[in-house]
Amino acid sequence: MALVVELKLILKQDLDLDLDVPKFNCYVPGNRLDDDQARALFKDTLASRQSFSDLAAMDAGVSTKGLRVAGVPIGDDAWVTKFVAEKVEAVILDVGKIDHVLTDGMIHYHMTHFFQNTRPGFLARNTPMPLISDSFGSLVAVILESVCTKGTGSTHTDWTYQLRSFANLKLQLPHHRDGFGITPCAGSAISDFYASTASLVRWLGQHSNAQQHLANLADVWAPGQDMSNPDSWTAPILTVLKCTHALLLAEYECTEWGPAAGPSSSYAPVAIAGPAGAQNPNADGTVHSNPASALPSLVLFPLSMLFVSSQGEGQHHSNLQAQQQAGDRPPADPSQRIITAHLMQCCKDHQYVLGHVALARSEEYLALQSVQRIPAVPKDERDTIFHEYFPQTDTVNTNAPPANPAVPAEKKNAWNLNWGPLSWMADMSAQRPVTRFSLDLWMSIFCRSMSAPIPMLQAHAVVRTMCSCKSFSLDPQGDHVPACKKHTGATRGHNHIMDVLAQLARKTGYSARVNHKVSTTAAASNKQGDVELVNFGLDGFNNLVIEVSICCDHIGNSTVNNGHLNGKMHTNDYLQARAGAKNRKYKEDYAAVGTAFAPAIVSVA
């Protein structure tokens, strides 16, 4: 209390700041006093010391159970657990309000993903995991249920257990792994706490060098703790750090740097027990493995060296010196993002999800919507007018003499096209075009991504409603609609892509013509593309005409064997096949009138 009085005086004299005493609470740890006894002791102290009179308004904040400091709960386990539960309940209540208020599916997704799902992150970084796991687990379940309800119109209650488990998996996977990116806060809390607390220990080591003229912060911030000996730690935050470190080593396939790990352990791929490498028992008792996925082993710095190795040059641990002299370079501390990515690979909730026979189509979409890195090399230079910018790789001459190893090889720039089909969902830029996602549109996107029946089409499929083409009935997955030229929805989709291409061209400074304003080919054929870029600047051509075409990744308009192939995925390169057909139809006729041609083929995956 004397320190508070002095602090109040110094703030006023030096900075002209007034300490808000009613907000300055007092925490009396231990079980020797209850709250009433602590308040009585506080009042007696005020009465006996006249210098403490300025703190009279502080008695309402006296507690023996816990205290909130900058939003962080500090106190006994029961008080902290109750505090976290109340905060999570407030988030859950707000999620329910969002469900009733928002009708735009994309805005609802952004609100649950970027705002409600991340609100407990500050608590996760500063609160031990055992005290928040139950509350965070209930929040994860509520957010998943909210997103599924909005994305399916509550029809997900009719899904099978396997499909619902797959939906939870896809919602929680990051965008680059073909997911919706709603990282579960129950899992990220481990990486939050570990990364921030390990950084604190390193920071204390950097500012606790006896040769410095500064105060030894380790003695001030962690009195009575031997920071270089984790076995002697008794401070709650340090003991939880030790337990979290052991948890990562025991259950999440992490390794600790040292002689046992070997010099290249940080780069050695290991099999991860998770959705990529899980084994799923079949009904007949046989077991099959999902496609294996190698993940670099996550190497953690030993806690015993974490503090000492940060104290400056010449102050390293003897073991650390020996290992560095042997050429075994210590690893850098993994960031929170890297730890979270590793934990997601090992997530127990995602085990045994993939590989079920009922999820064959869903797993096809999972692969289609993953990030793709495509070499920008045409299979045939005649396929595109841009071959001069994306040249083919040189063919290997088997009769050529071997290369001289003393002469450095010529480096060639490799062009690649990186495409993340679901990355657009993370875009919240104010510069992007305003796009409204009505519930019907959002449910179509959501359900098709999960390869689940689309609610609007499900009712038509039950009564076998015929499409406008009068040749096929509407299927619940929507495979026929994108492939049918007579369906009005396909026409609107085609025109939307055409308008987007024209808008991109205009933003880059080109004059663009659309639809019936596009130049035609020679009079004999009189063909017309969709978008024309005027004065595009290609050698030998004046303008560039683009023809837009939409492909469906699954067959939806086949009459072979009474439509037996419908609903199955194309086995050939259907995008390249459609591009070749467009080139054969338009390219030579447009070249005859001095106009370049390029197809723009879009998949609905």
N, C-alpha and C positions, 0 to 999 in steps of 0.2 A: 504494500500500500504506500509505503514511503517512496518507492520508485515511481508509482503512478503520480503522486503529488509532485515529485521533482520533474517528471516528464511534462506534466501539465504546465508547470511554471516555465520550463525551457522553451516549449513550443510557443508560448505567448510572448516571451521576451525576445527570442531570436527570430521567429518567423511570423509573429503576430497571428498565430493560429489558436483557436479555442478548442480544447478537447471536449468532445460531447460526452459528458460523464454518464448520462443515462444509457448510452449505448456501450459503455465500457463495462463489460461484465467480469465477474470474478468466479473462477473455478477452483474448488477445493477438492483435490483428488483424495482417494482413500475411502475407507469404510468406517472411520472412527467417528464421523459426524454425519447427521442427516441434514437436510436443507434448512429446517427450522433452527437447529443448533448452530449451523454455520451463519445464518442471518443474525442470530442473537450475539454470536461472537463478534461479528462485523460491527454491529451497533455499539457494543461495549467498547470496542477499540476506537470507534469514532468519538464516543463520549469522553474517553480518557486522553485522547490526543487532539488538542485544539487545531493542530496543523492539518489534520485529516478532514476538517469540516467541509472542504470543497468536494468531498466524495460522498456526501450524504445521499445524493440521488442515485447511487450505484447499488443500494441494498437489494433492489428488486432483481438484479442480475446475478445474485449469489447462488451457486449451484454446486452440489457435490456429486452429481451424476454425469454432467457433460456440458460442453460449451461449443457454440458455433463460432469459428474464427475464419473470416473471409469466405464463408460458405462451406467450410470444411468442418465436419463433426469431430470433436475431440472429447473423449470421455470413456466410460466403461462400455463393455461390449453391448449390453442391453440397450443403453441409451443411443449408441451409434446406430445399432440395427433398427431401432424405432425411427430415428431421424431419417435414415435412408428409405425406409418403407413409406414414410409420409411423403417424401419427395417423389418417389416413384408413383405413388397413388395419384399425386397431382398431375403427373405426366399422363397416366392412364386416363384420367378424367378428361384431359385436354384432347387426347386421341378420340375419345367418344364424341366430343363436341365437333371435331373436324369431320368425322364420319357423317354427321347430320347436316353440316353447313355446306361443305364443298360438293359441287356437282361436276367439276372438271377433274377428270381422272388423273391428268398429269400433275396438276397443282396438288391434289391429294397425296400423290406419291412423293412429291418434293417436300411437302409439309411433314409427312411421317419419316421420310428418309433423312433429310438434312436438319430438321429441327427437333422433332420429338425423340427420334432415335439417338441423337447426339447430346441431348440435354443432360443425361447422367454422366457424361464423359468426365466432367470436372470432379465429381465424386469418385469416379473410378480411379483417377490418377492419385488421389490422396487418401483413399480409404482401403483398408485391407480387404482382400477378396472374400474371405469367409463371412464377413459381415454384410456383404451386399449381394452374394450369389443368388439367394432365394428371391429377393425383390427384383433383381435384374432379369432372372429367368422368367418371372411372370410378365415383365414388360416386353420381353422378346416375343412371347406367345401372343400378347395383345396386338403388337404391331403387325406380326405376320397375319393374324386373323383379320385385322383391319384392311390390309392391302389386298388380301384374297377376296374379302367381301366386296370391296369396291371394284375389283377387277373381274369378278364373275357374276355380280348381281346376286350374291348369296347362293349361287348354284354349286359352289365348291363343296357344300355339305353332302352332295350326292356323289362326290368323287370316291374312288377307292383309296384305301390306306396308302398304297404304293404311290399313286399320283399326288396325293396331298404331301407325302414325304418328299417327293421330287420337287414340288412347288416350293416347299420350305428351303430345300437345298438351293434351288435356282434364285430365289429371292435373296439369299444371304451370300451367294458367290459374288466376287467383284466383277466389274464390267469386262475386264480383259479375260475373265474365265467364263464368259457368256452368262453372267448373272445380273441381277438388278442392283447389286451393290449395297444392300441393307445389312451391313456387318453387325452381327449380334453383339450388343453391349455386354452381355454376360461373358463373351469370349474376349473381346477387346479390352475388358477391364484388367485382365492379367497383364497384357502388354503395356497398358497405360501405367499401372502401378510399378511394374518392374523397370520400365525405361526411365520413368521420372525419379524413382528412388535410387537406382543405380547411378544416375547422373548426379544426384545429391551427394552420394558417397565420394564420387570422383571429384566433385567441386570442393568438398571439404579437404580432400587430399591435396588439391592444388593450392589451397589457402591455409595450409597448416605446416608449412616448412619452417623449421626452427631458425633457419638462416635469414628469413624475411624479417623486416621490421614491423610487420603487421601482427595483429593479435592471432593467436592460434585458434582458428574458428572451430576446429574439432573439439577443443576443450570447452568452448563456449556453447556450441550447438548440441554437442553430445557429451555432456560431462559424465565422467566415470565409465566411458565406453572405450575399449581398445579396438579402434576401427580396423586394425590390421589382423584381428583375430575374431572371425565371425562366431566361433564357438563360445566366446565370452559375451556376446551381445545380449543385453537384457531390455533395451529400449523397444517398445512395441513395434515401431515402424521398421526397425532393423531386424527383429525376429521374424516379422512377416516377410521381409525381403529374403531372408534366408530360406524360409519355407517355400516361397514362390520359386526361388532358384532351384531348390530340390524338386519341386513339382515339374518344372520345365525339363529337367534332366530325366525324371522317372517316367513321365506320361506323355511327353510331347516330342520325343525323338531328338532332343537337343544333346549336344556334347560339350564338355568343358575343355577349354584349351589347356594343353600341357603335354608332357611326354607321351601319355597314353593315346592322345588324339592324333599325334603325328603331324608333320609339317604341312601336309596338304589337306588336313581334315576339313577345313572350311570350304573346300571346293568339291569334296567327295559326295556324289549323289547317293542318297539313301532311299530305301523304299518307305513311303509314308503310309501309315494306316489311316485311310480316309476314303473319300469318294473315288479317288483315282486308282487306288490299289486294294480296295476291299474285296473280300471273298464273300459270295452270297450263296448260301445253301439253297438248293432247289427242293421242290416238294418230294422228289424221289430220293432225296438224300445225297445226290451228287453235289459237288462244289465246283463253281467256276469263278475265275478271277476277272475282275474288271481290267480294262487296259491299264498297264502300269504307267506311272508318271514319276519321274525322278525329280527330287527336290534337293537343292544343295543343303547339306547339313548345317543347322544353325549352331554356331560355335559361340559359347558364352565365356566371358572372362571370369576366372576364378574370383570369388568374393574375397578371398584372403589377399589377393594382389590388387584388388580394385582401388583400394585407398592408397597403398604404398606406391604403386606405379604412377600415381598422379602427383607425387610430391616434388618432381623436378629432376633435373639431370644429376646423376651421381647419388640419388637416393633410392634407387630401385632395389627390390628384393634380390637376394643373392640367387635364388632359383630363377628369377626372371632374367638376371644377367647371364646366367649359364645358358639358358635356352636361346637368348638372343645371339650369343656368341656362336652357338651351334647353327645359326642360320634359320631358326624357327621364329618367324616374325609373329608377334602377338596380333590377334585380330582387333579390329575396331569394335566399339560397342554397337550392337545392332540397334537400329532405330525402332521406334514404336511401330512404324509401318511394316518393317521387315518381320518383326516378331508377330504382329497380327496376321500377316500373310501366311507365316509358318503355322500358326495355331489353327487357321482356317483349313489348312491342308490336313490337319490331324483331328479336326472336329469330330467328336464321337457321335453327335447327332446326325452326321452325314454318312456314317458307315452303313454298309449294306443297302444303300438306296439304289445305286445304279446296278445294272445287270439283270434286273427282273424282266421277264419276257413281256410283261404288260407295258413296259416303258421303252420299248424299242423305238417307237416313233418320237417320243419325248427326247430320247438321247440323240436321235438324228438332228433335232432342232438345237440341242445343246452344242453339237459340233458345228452346225451351220452358223450359229450366232457367236462363236468364239472369235477372238481377234485373229485376223489372217494377215500374214506377211507374204505378199505375192511378188515374185520377181517380175519387173517390168520389161519382160523380153517376149516379144510375140513368137508364137510357134512358127509362123511363116511371115516374112516381111510384107507379104502381100495382104496380110490380114488388116493392116492399119496404115493410115497415111502418116502416122507419127513414128514410123520405124527409124527415121533419122535421129530422133530424140531418144528412142528406146531401142538401141541396136541389139542384134542378136550376139550371143557370145561366140567367140572364135571356135571353130571346130578344131578338134585335136588331130594333129597330123601324126599318124603312127610311124611314118617313115622319117620323121625329123630326128636329127641327132639330139642326144640328151642335153639338157640345159647345163650351162656352166654354173656350179654352185657358188663360185667366187663372185659372179656377176649378180647384183641385186635384181630381182624380178621386177618387171614393170607393173606398177600398181594401176588397176583400172577401177573406175568408179562403177559401183553396182547400184542400179536404180531399183528400188522396191516400193511397192504400194502397200501401205499399212491401213487395214480396214477393221474397225471395231463396230459391229452391227448394233450393239446396245450402248455404245458410248454416248450417244446423243442424249440419253436420259439424264446424264449428269450435267448437261448444259443449262446454266441459269443466267447466262449473259443477257444483259439488257439490250444488246445489239442484235440479238437473233430475231427473226420474224415472229410476230405473235401468232401462235397456233393454238386453237381451241380444241381440246379433246373432250368431246361429249362422252357421256357414259357408254353409249353404244359403240363409239369408235374405240374408247379405251378398253372396253371388255373384249373387243375383237383382237386388239393388239396383245392384251394380256393372255387371253386363252390360247391364241394361236402360238404364242411364245412357249406356253406350257404344253402345247399339242393336246389341249383339252377341248371338248365340245364348246363351240361358241353359242352363248345362250339364245341369241336371235335366230341362229340357223338350226338349233336343236329342235325347236318347235316345228319348223318346216320339214326337217328330216323325218320326224315322227309320222307326219301325214303325207310324206313323199311329194312335196310341192315341186312342180316342174320349173326349171329355169326358163328365162325368156327365149332361149334358143329352142325350146321344146324337144331337146334331145337328151337331157340329163336332169335328174332330180337333184335338189340341193343337198349337199352332204354337211354333217355337223361340224367338220373341221374347216370347211370353206376352201377346199382344194379346187373345185370347179369354177367358182366365181371369178378369181383372178385370171383364169385361162380362157374364159368365155368372152368373145368379142361383142356379143350381143347384150351382155349384161350391163346395165347402166352404171353400176359401181365400178366396173373395169374401165369404162370410158372416163369417169371422173378421176380415177387414179392415174390414167395415162395423161390426161390434161394437166393434172397437178404437177407431175414430174416434168412435163414440157414447160410449164410456167416457171418452175424452179430453175431449170437450165437457162432459160432466157434471162431471168433475174440475175443469176451468177454472171452471165456474159455482160450484162449492162453494168454491173458493179465493177467489172474489170476494165471498162472503157469502150467496149464494143457496142455497135448498134446491132440489135437483134430483131429478127422478124419471126412471127409465130403463126403456125397453122396455115390458113389459106393465103397468107401474105408471103409465104416461102416460095422461092423460085422453083420452077418445074424443070424437068429434064428436057431432052430434045422432043420436038413435036411428035415424033413417031411413037414415043412411049408415054410422054406427058405424065411422068411420075412426080410426086411431091412429098418432101420430107416434112418434119415437124418444126424444127428450129433452124434458122439461118443466121450466121454471124457474118456481117458485112465487112469486107476488107480485112479478112482474118490474117493475111500476110504469109501464107505458105507459098513456097516457090512453085510457080507454074499455075497457081490457082488464085482466083479473086476472093471468093467467099467460101464459107464452110457450112454445109448442111448436115444436121444431125437428125437421125431417125430414132425415136424412142420406142422401146418395146418392153413389155412386162412379162417375165417368166415366173412360173410357179415351180418351186423345188420338188413338189410332189405332183404326180400325174393326176389330172382331174377331168380330162375330156377324151379318154381312150374308149374305143368301142371293141377292142380286141377281147375275145373270149367273154363277151357280155360285160365289158368293163371291169374285168378281173384285176387289171393293172392299176385302176384308179385308187388313189390313196397311198400308193407306193412311191418311194423316192426315185428320181431319175438316176440311172446308173451311168449315164454318159455325161460328158461336159456339155450340159444343155445351154449354158450361157454362150460358150464358144460356137455351138451349133446354130443358135439363133443369130449370132453376130455374122457368121458365114452366110446364112440365108439372106440377111439384109444387105451384105456387101454384094452378093451376086445379083440382087435385085436392083440396086441403086448405083453402085460405085462407077461402073463403066459409063452408064448413061449420063451421070452428072459430070464425069471427067470430059465428056465430049463437048460440054458447054463451058468448060473452064471453071468448074466448081468442085471443090473437094467434098468428100463424104465420109462420115464416121457414124457407126451405130452406137447407141447408148442403151445397153441391155440391163435391166434392173430385175433382181429377184425379190420376191415378197417374203423371203425367210426372215 
